[in-house]
Amino acid sequence: MKPPTTGFENHRRLMDSLKAKLSCPQTMRRALLMLVILLPAMFSGCFGEEEIISTPEQESAYPQPWERADILYDDSDVFSRVTENGTYGTDAVRSVYVDVPTITAADGGAGLTGDAVVHLGLWLPVIEGCDWEAGNLSEECRVPVIAEIGPYYNDGDVDALTPADRLGRFLIENYVPHGYGVAQVSVFGTGESNHCMDLMGTDEQRGIDAAVSWLGSQGWSNGKVGIIGKSYDGSTPWQAATFGNPYLATIVPMSGLVGVHELMWRNGSMEARGAIMHNGVYGSFGIDGDADDVDNACEGYAEGYANGPAAYLLGNMVDYAGNTYWTERSFMGRVLENYNGSVYIIQGMQDWNVDPHMAFPIHQQVADAGIEIKTLAGQWAHDYPDRVSGHSSQGVGRGQEAYPYTLRWDWADEMLYWFDWYLKGEGEAPVLGVEMQDNRGGWRFESTWPSEDTQYLELEVDTLGPTGALMGSTQAPITFSYGPFETDTYIAGMPTIHVSTTPHTTNNGHIFIEMTDDAGIHLGHAVMDLRFHAGGRDGVVAIPAFSTVVAQMEFMPLDVFLAAGETIHFTVTQTGEDYVPSPAAIGDYSINWAASTLTLPLVERSCDDLHQVPMIEYGESAGRIC
């Protein structure tokens, strides 16, 4: 199929075609794959009279996602495998210490002695006639490098010289045989990298940049470096991109942080894990009584312990007395200004750890800056696209309804095609945009997200039957509903609700709104500290008691299918999920629903707009929308 356009027709059409196509047992399909390609007529009864099996000559070496439905992948390991193995062997791992001369005495720690280094393990392919230690190598002997950079080597994981099950083994076994180098890099204060753990601060960023420059400037390098990683390791690609380093050609942040403050606060509201993830990091990787403690005596380490509690009390990013702790740990502004490579975002739409607002509207901001970008967004949590253990354990309303269609056994191929194009200049240019999965498992491709043809339905909340107008610790939740929908509909984007509120005290207030379906299943939520009623990271110290403000709330990004006849429901409370209101935002408040509006981003899509992912059997009882 082609990238979808619009139009919403019969949801059963695709199901019928898939049932016919997949009527043979999957085990048989795997055993007979090559014979099917060579002798399609022999198996025409199994695959259907109208099934056309392409010959290898007709198939693209770089098929797009909607062209992979009939490809069989190796699912014998915990991660996906490329369909065509590379021909090169893997050389012995090299242990490398990279000098970071930009860390000076003013930074404390290892800067005091002028010997700040980051450590990495490096795997290179074995290519006949190529001596990696030689000074002048031919173009045929120069390879690009894929790096994973993070704090976990020797700390909660294997050392940097051992392929990590987290991601390293996936990279080494899939891509080194295809002519790539792979590096596992420890950030400062972890593994065998010295200096201090300053939690994504300026020092860490300089160390990452030094590693990129070293990998891109070696005689065996073709001068192109890509960085990939998840979670903390998903922040390091963004950090690297802030410099505009000419060697950095592409980044693949997976559930990656675009900033430390952005991770833990939304509209001034802190998640309970914020304190653990912030100050806890310093405790885990910092001063712990060993000989390396002296390297942690730097300004970033000390600032961290003070700024976490301060942000909890104040909510916003506060610069004071020359302290720029939060702003130096916020990356997107510098990325948009300096970066010249490409971006591939991978994001779980049910990620509780790194919420999907790290991908949307970030995707469109990057695209609007003229940077080539693609996003793969599935209904999984804090995970990789191809991990059965994580996807299969999703809860109700948190991705369970989309499983097993979340599994992307084509992910290793997808990354190979991306790296081939941006690091080698080989293959076909990827189709840029957003490959999105809805809450019931359907995959489609959008050129933008939200889509350009999105229709915005604005509703006055007082017409939706709110049950009350006072919110406080002793009040029951307020509820209201919209529906039923007359036609099958997608809510795709970031719904907004603007709530006219009047705090009763100078302690302001805190508001949480959850959207559910008819079965009470979670669809999305919005949260706000009322001091941040204008949205974003800049709030006011206090709202005078009994003065009215409009809380411009925005739901977390969601992609929800609703069948004709379904209704959506909203529940308003002071807090929910794991948000912990600041002591400065715990007061009661009243709501004027007549001055409040709900806006829903709606698109029409049909089964023809969806594409099938490989390795999945679709049955009559499947929880799919088609």
PyMOL commands that set and color helices and strands:
alter all, ss='L'
color gray80, all
select helices_A, chain A and resi 13-21+26-31+33-38+40-47+65-67+105-107+109-112+139-141+168-178+202-217+232-241+260-264+273-285+291-296+299-314+327-329+332-338+356-358+362-368+388-391+400-402+411-424+461-464+530-532+607-609
alter helices_A, ss='H'
color red, helices_A
select strands_A, chain A and resi 89-90+94-99+117-123+125-126+143-150+181-186+221-230+248-254+265-266+269-271+342-348+373-378+433-437+443-446+455-460+470-471+478-482+489-493+496-503+510-516+522-529+549-554+558-562+568-573+579-580+589-603+610-611
alter strands_A, ss='S'
color yellow, strands_A
deselect
rebuild
show_as cartoon
